Amino acid sequence: MTESIRLDRFLAASRLFKSRTLAQAACEANHVRLNGQPARSSHLVHIGDEIRAFAPRGSVIWVVLKLAEKRLGAPEARALYEDHSPPPPPKEDRVAVRERGTGRPSKAERRAQDRFRGED
């Protein structure tokens, strides 16, 4: 068992990012911090380190429990870390409500609905 592993390999193995390339890109964009410091993809991760990252699923705070070189299945990947992430914000409803029985929307109403949804 190794005592340390590259950060990008760990992020890919733990399924935070879909690939090692995406993990490297996140490190280059300063979206990943290791023990409070901005981290390059080549930094070494040790057991007990804290990883803070802004990933596609949102803000993540993990404490490393185990190390792995290769990408694992979801249950095994969850055993690699202890999750201290804040709960995700509630999703806002973006649905235009129309009264039942009012018929089809006019062109102006349809455009207003599209603007409301952000579909310009």
C-alpha positions as CSV (number, residue, x, y, z in Angstrom):
1,M,0.0,0.0,0.0
2,T,1.4,3.4,-0.9
3,E,1.7,6.2,1.6
4,S,1.0,9.0,-0.9
5,I,-0.5,9.4,-4.3
6,R,-0.8,12.3,-6.9
7,L,-3.8,14.5,-6.3
8,D,-5.2,14.1,-9.8
9,R,-5.0,10.3,-9.5
10,F,-6.9,10.4,-6.2
11,L,-9.6,12.8,-7.5
12,A,-10.2,10.5,-10.5
13,A,-10.1,7.3,-8.4
14,S,-12.5,8.7,-5.9
15,R,-14.9,9.7,-8.7
16,L,-15.0,13.4,-7.9
17,F,-14.0,14.0,-11.6
18,K,-14.8,11.7,-14.5
19,S,-11.2,11.5,-15.7
20,R,-7.7,12.4,-14.6
21,T,-7.6,15.0,-17.3
22,L,-10.6,16.8,-15.8
23,A,-9.0,16.6,-12.4
24,Q,-5.8,18.2,-13.8
25,A,-7.8,21.0,-15.4
26,A,-9.6,21.7,-12.1
27,C,-6.2,21.9,-10.3
28,E,-4.8,24.3,-13.0
29,A,-7.9,26.5,-12.6
30,N,-7.4,26.7,-8.8
31,H,-10.6,24.8,-8.1
32,V,-8.8,22.4,-5.7
33,R,-7.2,23.1,-2.4
34,L,-5.2,20.6,-0.3
35,N,-5.1,21.4,3.4
36,G,-6.2,25.0,2.7
37,Q,-3.5,25.7,0.0
38,P,-4.0,25.8,-3.7
39,A,-2.8,22.5,-5.1
40,R,-1.3,21.4,-8.4
41,S,-2.2,18.1,-9.8
42,S,1.3,16.7,-8.9
43,H,0.9,17.4,-5.2
44,L,1.0,14.3,-3.1
45,V,-2.1,13.3,-1.0
46,H,-1.6,11.5,2.3
47,I,-4.2,9.9,4.6
48,G,-5.8,12.5,6.8
49,D,-5.4,15.4,4.3
50,E,-8.4,17.7,3.7
51,I,-9.4,18.3,0.1
52,R,-11.7,21.2,-0.9
53,A,-12.8,21.4,-4.5
54,F,-15.4,23.0,-6.7
55,A,-16.5,20.0,-8.8
56,P,-19.4,19.6,-11.3
57,R,-21.7,18.5,-8.5
58,G,-20.8,21.6,-6.4
59,S,-18.6,22.4,-3.5
60,V,-16.9,19.4,-1.9
61,I,-15.0,19.0,1.4
62,W,-13.3,15.6,2.0
63,V,-10.9,14.1,4.5
64,V,-8.9,11.3,3.0
65,L,-9.3,7.9,4.7
66,K,-7.6,5.6,2.1
67,L,-5.6,5.9,-1.1
68,A,-6.2,4.3,-4.5
69,E,-4.4,4.5,-7.8
70,K,-7.1,3.3,-10.1
71,R,-10.7,4.4,-10.6
72,L,-13.0,2.3,-8.4
73,G,-16.7,1.4,-8.3
74,A,-19.0,3.9,-6.5
75,P,-19.2,1.9,-3.2
76,E,-15.4,1.4,-3.0
77,A,-14.8,5.0,-4.0
78,R,-17.0,6.3,-1.1
79,A,-14.8,4.4,1.3
80,L,-11.8,6.5,0.3
81,Y,-13.0,9.7,2.0
82,E,-15.1,11.1,4.7
83,D,-17.5,13.7,3.3
84,H,-17.9,17.1,5.2
85,S,-19.5,18.9,2.3
86,P,-22.3,21.4,2.9
87,P,-25.7,20.3,1.7
88,P,-26.5,21.4,-1.8
89,P,-28.8,24.5,-2.1
90,P,-32.4,23.8,-2.9
91,K,-33.3,23.8,-6.5
92,E,-35.5,26.7,-7.6
93,D,-38.6,26.0,-9.7
94,R,-38.4,27.6,-13.1
95,V,-41.8,26.7,-14.4
96,A,-44.3,29.2,-15.8
97,V,-47.7,28.5,-14.5
98,R,-50.8,29.0,-16.7
99,E,-54.4,28.7,-15.6
100,R,-56.0,25.5,-16.7
101,G,-58.4,25.9,-19.6
102,T,-56.9,29.1,-21.0
103,G,-55.9,27.5,-24.2
104,R,-52.6,27.8,-26.1
105,P,-50.3,30.7,-25.2
106,S,-50.2,33.6,-27.6
107,K,-46.9,34.4,-29.3
108,A,-46.2,37.2,-26.7
109,E,-47.0,34.8,-23.8
110,R,-44.8,32.1,-25.2
111,R,-41.9,34.5,-25.7
112,A,-42.4,35.7,-22.1
113,Q,-42.2,32.1,-20.9
114,D,-39.0,31.5,-22.9
115,R,-37.4,34.6,-21.3
116,F,-38.5,33.4,-17.9
117,R,-36.8,30.1,-18.4
118,G,-33.7,31.7,-19.9
119,E,-34.2,30.3,-23.3
120,D,-33.5,33.4,-25.4
